[in-house]
Amino acid sequence: MADITPSKRGYKRILNVIINHSTNDDDRAWAEAELERIE
């Protein structure tokens, strides 16, 4: 089975896409908290 876990850099990009483009406030809040947690 291939490992499809994103790199830390890739994960940050995904979170930033969610923060900048999600219309769901809960998703944005989660992504902001997750980004802060990993930095």
CHARMM-style PDB file with segment names, atoms N, HN, CA, C and O in Angstrom:
ATOM      1  N   MET     1       0.846  -1.181   0.000  1.00  0.00      PROA
ATOM      2  CA  MET     1       0.000   0.000   0.000  1.00  0.00      PROA
ATOM      3  C   MET     1       0.895   1.251   0.000  1.00  0.00      PROA
ATOM      4  O   MET     1       1.863   1.324   0.758  1.00  0.00      PROA
ATOM      5  N   ALA     2       0.580   2.193  -0.820  1.00  0.00      PROA
ATOM      6  HN  ALA     2      -0.206   2.133  -1.435  1.00  0.00      PROA
ATOM      7  CA  ALA     2       1.347   3.430  -0.926  1.00  0.00      PROA
ATOM      8  C   ALA     2       0.979   4.394   0.196  1.00  0.00      PROA
ATOM      9  O   ALA     2      -0.180   4.496   0.597  1.00  0.00      PROA
ATOM     10  N   ASP     3       1.986   5.095   0.690  1.00  0.00      PROA
ATOM     11  HN  ASP     3       2.928   5.013   0.364  1.00  0.00      PROA
ATOM     12  CA  ASP     3       1.766   6.110   1.723  1.00  0.00      PROA
ATOM     13  C   ASP     3       1.353   7.409   1.037  1.00  0.00      PROA
ATOM     14  O   ASP     3       2.132   7.990   0.281  1.00  0.00      PROA
ATOM     15  N   ILE     4       0.137   7.861   1.297  1.00  0.00      PROA
ATOM     16  HN  ILE     4      -0.496   7.390   1.911  1.00  0.00      PROA
ATOM     17  CA  ILE     4      -0.357   9.089   0.659  1.00  0.00      PROA
ATOM     18  C   ILE     4      -0.456  10.252   1.650  1.00  0.00      PROA
ATOM     19  O   ILE     4      -1.142  11.243   1.397  1.00  0.00      PROA
ATOM     20  N   THR     5       0.247  10.111   2.792  1.00  0.00      PROA
ATOM     21  HN  THR     5       0.804   9.306   2.997  1.00  0.00      PROA
ATOM     22  CA  THR     5       0.266  11.176   3.786  1.00  0.00      PROA
ATOM     23  C   THR     5       0.982  12.386   3.189  1.00  0.00      PROA
ATOM     24  O   THR     5       2.098  12.251   2.687  1.00  0.00      PROA
ATOM     25  N   PRO     6       0.358  13.566   3.234  1.00  0.00      PROA
ATOM     26  CA  PRO     6       1.023  14.741   2.660  1.00  0.00      PROA
ATOM     27  C   PRO     6       2.211  15.176   3.514  1.00  0.00      PROA
ATOM     28  O   PRO     6       2.249  14.928   4.719  1.00  0.00      PROA
ATOM     29  N   SER     7       3.168  15.822   2.878  1.00  0.00      PROA
ATOM     30  HN  SER     7       3.137  16.024   1.899  1.00  0.00      PROA
ATOM     31  CA  SER     7       4.278  16.407   3.625  1.00  0.00      PROA
ATOM     32  C   SER     7       3.725  17.545   4.484  1.00  0.00      PROA
ATOM     33  O   SER     7       2.591  17.983   4.291  1.00  0.00      PROA
ATOM     34  N   LYS     8       4.526  18.013   5.425  1.00  0.00      PROA
ATOM     35  HN  LYS     8       5.447  17.657   5.582  1.00  0.00      PROA
ATOM     36  CA  LYS     8       4.081  19.125   6.265  1.00  0.00      PROA
ATOM     37  C   LYS     8       3.760  20.339   5.392  1.00  0.00      PROA
ATOM     38  O   LYS     8       2.765  21.029   5.618  1.00  0.00      PROA
ATOM     39  N   ARG     9       4.599  20.590   4.405  1.00  0.00      PROA
ATOM     40  HN  ARG     9       5.407  20.030   4.222  1.00  0.00      PROA
ATOM     41  CA  ARG     9       4.371  21.713   3.488  1.00  0.00      PROA
ATOM     42  C   ARG     9       3.059  21.535   2.721  1.00  0.00      PROA
ATOM     43  O   ARG     9       2.278  22.476   2.578  1.00  0.00      PROA
ATOM     44  N   GLY    10       2.832  20.324   2.235  1.00  0.00      PROA
ATOM     45  HN  GLY    10       3.467  19.560   2.351  1.00  0.00      PROA
ATOM     46  CA  GLY    10       1.604  20.035   1.503  1.00  0.00      PROA
ATOM     47  C   GLY    10       0.373  20.174   2.377  1.00  0.00      PROA
ATOM     48  O   GLY    10      -0.656  20.687   1.938  1.00  0.00      PROA
ATOM     49  N   TYR    11       0.483  19.714   3.621  1.00  0.00      PROA
ATOM     50  HN  TYR    11       1.319  19.297   3.978  1.00  0.00      PROA
ATOM     51  CA  TYR    11      -0.637  19.808   4.558  1.00  0.00      PROA
ATOM     52  C   TYR    11      -0.970  21.270   4.840  1.00  0.00      PROA
ATOM     53  O   TYR    11      -2.142  21.638   4.924  1.00  0.00      PROA
ATOM     54  N   LYS    12       0.063  22.105   4.987  1.00  0.00      PROA
ATOM     55  HN  LYS    12       1.014  21.806   4.919  1.00  0.00      PROA
ATOM     56  CA  LYS    12      -0.160  23.543   5.199  1.00  0.00      PROA
ATOM     57  C   LYS    12      -0.888  24.153   4.002  1.00  0.00      PROA
ATOM     58  O   LYS    12      -1.770  24.994   4.176  1.00  0.00      PROA
ATOM     59  N   ARG    13      -0.527  23.736   2.797  1.00  0.00      PROA
ATOM     60  HN  ARG    13       0.189  23.053   2.655  1.00  0.00      PROA
ATOM     61  CA  ARG    13      -1.202  24.253   1.597  1.00  0.00      PROA
ATOM     62  C   ARG    13      -2.672  23.865   1.586  1.00  0.00      PROA
ATOM     63  O   ARG    13      -3.535  24.678   1.258  1.00  0.00      PROA
ATOM     64  N   ILE    14      -2.951  22.613   1.948  1.00  0.00      PROA
ATOM     65  HN  ILE    14      -2.250  21.952   2.214  1.00  0.00      PROA
ATOM     66  CA  ILE    14      -4.340  22.145   2.011  1.00  0.00      PROA
ATOM     67  C   ILE    14      -5.125  22.975   3.023  1.00  0.00      PROA
ATOM     68  O   ILE    14      -6.237  23.420   2.740  1.00  0.00      PROA
ATOM     69  N   LEU    15      -4.542  23.182   4.202  1.00  0.00      PROA
ATOM     70  HN  LEU    15      -3.638  22.821   4.432  1.00  0.00      PROA
ATOM     71  CA  LEU    15      -5.219  23.964   5.237  1.00  0.00      PROA
ATOM     72  C   LEU    15      -5.473  25.393   4.763  1.00  0.00      PROA
ATOM     73  O   LEU    15      -6.541  25.950   5.015  1.00  0.00      PROA
ATOM     74  N   ASN    16      -4.502  25.985   4.083  1.00  0.00      PROA
ATOM     75  HN  ASN    16      -3.634  25.533   3.878  1.00  0.00      PROA
ATOM     76  CA  ASN    16      -4.683  27.348   3.582  1.00  0.00      PROA
ATOM     77  C   ASN    16      -5.778  27.427   2.525  1.00  0.00      PROA
ATOM     78  O   ASN    16      -6.502  28.421   2.462  1.00  0.00      PROA
ATOM     79  N   VAL    17      -5.907  26.407   1.704  1.00  0.00      PROA
ATOM     80  HN  VAL    17      -5.319  25.600   1.755  1.00  0.00      PROA
ATOM     81  CA  VAL    17      -6.999  26.373   0.723  1.00  0.00      PROA
ATOM     82  C   VAL    17      -8.338  26.351   1.453  1.00  0.00      PROA
ATOM     83  O   VAL    17      -9.264  27.070   1.077  1.00  0.00      PROA
ATOM     84  N   ILE    18      -8.441  25.531   2.491  1.00  0.00      PROA
ATOM     85  HN  ILE    18      -7.688  24.947   2.796  1.00  0.00      PROA
ATOM     86  CA  ILE    18      -9.676  25.467   3.276  1.00  0.00      PROA
ATOM     87  C   ILE    18      -9.964  26.822   3.912  1.00  0.00      PROA
ATOM     88  O   ILE    18     -11.093  27.309   3.848  1.00  0.00      PROA
ATOM     89  N   ILE    19      -8.961  27.429   4.520  1.00  0.00      PROA
ATOM     90  HN  ILE    19      -8.044  27.034   4.571  1.00  0.00      PROA
ATOM     91  CA  ILE    19      -9.134  28.725   5.185  1.00  0.00      PROA
ATOM     92  C   ILE    19      -9.599  29.785   4.192  1.00  0.00      PROA
ATOM     93  O   ILE    19     -10.486  30.582   4.499  1.00  0.00      PROA
ATOM     94  N   ASN    20      -9.008  29.794   3.015  1.00  0.00      PROA
ATOM     95  HN  ASN    20      -8.288  29.147   2.765  1.00  0.00      PROA
ATOM     96  CA  ASN    20      -9.292  30.851   2.043  1.00  0.00      PROA
ATOM     97  C   ASN    20     -10.530  30.617   1.181  1.00  0.00      PROA
ATOM     98  O   ASN    20     -11.076  31.569   0.624  1.00  0.00      PROA
ATOM     99  N   HSD    21     -10.983  29.362   1.060  1.00  0.00      PROA
ATOM    100  HN  HSD    21     -10.539  28.589   1.513  1.00  0.00      PROA
ATOM    101  CA  HSD    21     -12.045  29.086   0.098  1.00  0.00      PROA
ATOM    102  C   HSD    21     -13.270  28.364   0.640  1.00  0.00      PROA
ATOM    103  O   HSD    21     -14.275  28.252  -0.063  1.00  0.00      PROA
ATOM    104  N   SER    22     -13.209  27.875   1.867  1.00  0.00      PROA
ATOM    105  HN  SER    22     -12.393  27.967   2.437  1.00  0.00      PROA
ATOM    106  CA  SER    22     -14.364  27.146   2.403  1.00  0.00      PROA
ATOM    107  C   SER    22     -15.489  28.116   2.757  1.00  0.00      PROA
ATOM    108  O   SER    22     -15.247  29.222   3.240  1.00  0.00      PROA
ATOM    109  N   THR    23     -16.705  27.684   2.510  1.00  0.00      PROA
ATOM    110  HN  THR    23     -16.902  26.785   2.118  1.00  0.00      PROA
ATOM    111  CA  THR    23     -17.870  28.483   2.901  1.00  0.00      PROA
ATOM    112  C   THR    23     -18.422  28.022   4.249  1.00  0.00      PROA
ATOM    113  O   THR    23     -19.396  28.582   4.752  1.00  0.00      PROA
ATOM    114  N   ASN    24     -17.795  27.001   4.830  1.00  0.00      PROA
ATOM    115  HN  ASN    24     -17.003  26.546   4.422  1.00  0.00      PROA
ATOM    116  CA  ASN    24     -18.227  26.455   6.111  1.00  0.00      PROA
ATOM    117  C   ASN    24     -17.367  27.047   7.227  1.00  0.00      PROA
ATOM    118  O   ASN    24     -16.161  26.803   7.281  1.00  0.00      PROA
ATOM    119  N   ASP    25     -17.982  27.818   8.110  1.00  0.00      PROA
ATOM    120  HN  ASP    25     -18.962  28.016   8.066  1.00  0.00      PROA
ATOM    121  CA  ASP    25     -17.242  28.473   9.193  1.00  0.00      PROA
ATOM    122  C   ASP    25     -16.540  27.472  10.106  1.00  0.00      PROA
ATOM    123  O   ASP    25     -15.427  27.729  10.565  1.00  0.00      PROA
ATOM    124  N   ASP    26     -17.178  26.338  10.373  1.00  0.00      PROA
ATOM    125  HN  ASP    26     -18.083  26.130  10.001  1.00  0.00      PROA
ATOM    126  CA  ASP    26     -16.566  25.322  11.236  1.00  0.00      PROA
ATOM    127  C   ASP    26     -15.305  24.738  10.595  1.00  0.00      PROA
ATOM    128  O   ASP    26     -14.311  24.497  11.279  1.00  0.00      PROA
ATOM    129  N   ASP    27     -15.351  24.513   9.291  1.00  0.00      PROA
ATOM    130  HN  ASP    27     -16.159  24.708   8.735  1.00  0.00      PROA
ATOM    131  CA  ASP    27     -14.177  23.994   8.585  1.00  0.00      PROA
ATOM    132  C   ASP    27     -13.035  24.999   8.627  1.00  0.00      PROA
ATOM    133  O   ASP    27     -11.884  24.631   8.858  1.00  0.00      PROA
ATOM    134  N   ARG    28     -13.357  26.269   8.402  1.00  0.00      PROA
ATOM    135  HN  ARG    28     -14.293  26.568   8.214  1.00  0.00      PROA
ATOM    136  CA  ARG    28     -12.320  27.307   8.447  1.00  0.00      PROA
ATOM    137  C   ARG    28     -11.702  27.406   9.835  1.00  0.00      PROA
ATOM    138  O   ARG    28     -10.483  27.510   9.968  1.00  0.00      PROA
ATOM    139  N   ALA    29     -12.537  27.375  10.869  1.00  0.00      PROA
ATOM    140  HN  ALA    29     -13.528  27.291  10.762  1.00  0.00      PROA
ATOM    141  CA  ALA    29     -12.036  27.459  12.244  1.00  0.00      PROA
ATOM    142  C   ALA    29     -11.135  26.261  12.555  1.00  0.00      PROA
ATOM    143  O   ALA    29     -10.088  26.413  13.183  1.00  0.00      PROA
ATOM    144  N   TRP    30     -11.550  25.070  12.112  1.00  0.00      PROA
ATOM    145  HN  TRP    30     -12.401  24.947  11.602  1.00  0.00      PROA
ATOM    146  CA  TRP    30     -10.732  23.875  12.336  1.00  0.00      PROA
ATOM    147  C   TRP    30      -9.388  24.012  11.624  1.00  0.00      PROA
ATOM    148  O   TRP    30      -8.343  23.729  12.209  1.00  0.00      PROA
ATOM    149  N   ALA    31      -9.413  24.444  10.365  1.00  0.00      PROA
ATOM    150  HN  ALA    31     -10.262  24.674   9.890  1.00  0.00      PROA
ATOM    151  CA  ALA    31      -8.181  24.563   9.582  1.00  0.00      PROA
ATOM    152  C   ALA    31      -7.244  25.599  10.195  1.00  0.00      PROA
ATOM    153  O   ALA    31      -6.032  25.389  10.232  1.00  0.00      PROA
ATOM    154  N   GLU    32      -7.787  26.706  10.674  1.00  0.00      PROA
ATOM    155  HN  GLU    32      -8.772  26.876  10.644  1.00  0.00      PROA
ATOM    156  CA  GLU    32      -6.957  27.727  11.320  1.00  0.00      PROA
ATOM    157  C   GLU    32      -6.308  27.172  12.583  1.00  0.00      PROA
ATOM    158  O   GLU    32      -5.120  27.393  12.819  1.00  0.00      PROA
ATOM    159  N   ALA    33      -7.078  26.453  13.393  1.00  0.00      PROA
ATOM    160  HN  ALA    33      -8.043  26.273  13.201  1.00  0.00      PROA
ATOM    161  CA  ALA    33      -6.540  25.863  14.623  1.00  0.00      PROA
ATOM    162  C   ALA    33      -5.492  24.798  14.308  1.00  0.00      PROA
ATOM    163  O   ALA    33      -4.466  24.714  14.984  1.00  0.00      PROA
ATOM    164  N   GLU    34      -5.747  23.996  13.296  1.00  0.00      PROA
ATOM    165  HN  GLU    34      -6.580  24.064  12.747  1.00  0.00      PROA
ATOM    166  CA  GLU    34      -4.811  22.940  12.901  1.00  0.00      PROA
ATOM    167  C   GLU    34      -3.512  23.546  12.376  1.00  0.00      PROA
ATOM    168  O   GLU    34      -2.428  23.052  12.687  1.00  0.00      PROA
ATOM    169  N   LEU    35      -3.612  24.598  11.591  1.00  0.00      PROA
ATOM    170  HN  LEU    35      -4.492  25.000  11.339  1.00  0.00      PROA
ATOM    171  CA  LEU    35      -2.424  25.269  11.069  1.00  0.00      PROA
ATOM    172  C   LEU    35      -1.605  25.860  12.210  1.00  0.00      PROA
ATOM    173  O   LEU    35      -0.378  25.753  12.217  1.00  0.00      PROA
ATOM    174  N   GLU    36      -2.267  26.471  13.157  1.00  0.00      PROA
ATOM    175  HN  GLU    36      -3.263  26.558  13.151  1.00  0.00      PROA
ATOM    176  CA  GLU    36      -1.574  27.037  14.319  1.00  0.00      PROA
ATOM    177  C   GLU    36      -0.904  25.924  15.134  1.00  0.00      PROA
ATOM    178  O   GLU    36       0.206  26.100  15.637  1.00  0.00      PROA
ATOM    179  N   ARG    37      -1.579  24.789  15.260  1.00  0.00      PROA
ATOM    180  HN  ARG    37      -2.480  24.646  14.852  1.00  0.00      PROA
ATOM    181  CA  ARG    37      -1.052  23.672  16.048  1.00  0.00      PROA
ATOM    182  C   ARG    37       0.234  23.104  15.445  1.00  0.00      PROA
ATOM    183  O   ARG    37       1.151  22.738  16.181  1.00  0.00      PROA
ATOM    184  N   ILE    38       0.309  23.027  14.132  1.00  0.00      PROA
ATOM    185  HN  ILE    38      -0.436  23.324  13.534  1.00  0.00      PROA
ATOM    186  CA  ILE    38       1.471  22.386  13.508  1.00  0.00      PROA
ATOM    187  C   ILE    38       2.630  23.344  13.254  1.00  0.00      PROA
ATOM    188  O   ILE    38       3.728  22.902  12.915  1.00  0.00      PROA
ATOM    189  N   GLU    39       2.413  24.615  13.407  1.00  0.00      PROA
ATOM    190  HN  GLU    39       1.521  24.975  13.682  1.00  0.00      PROA
ATOM    191  CA  GLU    39       3.512  25.556  13.141  1.00  0.00      PROA
ATOM    192  C   GLU    39       4.419  25.740  14.308  1.00  0.00      PROA
ATOM    193  OT1 GLU    39       5.384  26.500  14.226  1.00  0.00      PROA
TER     194      GLU     39
END
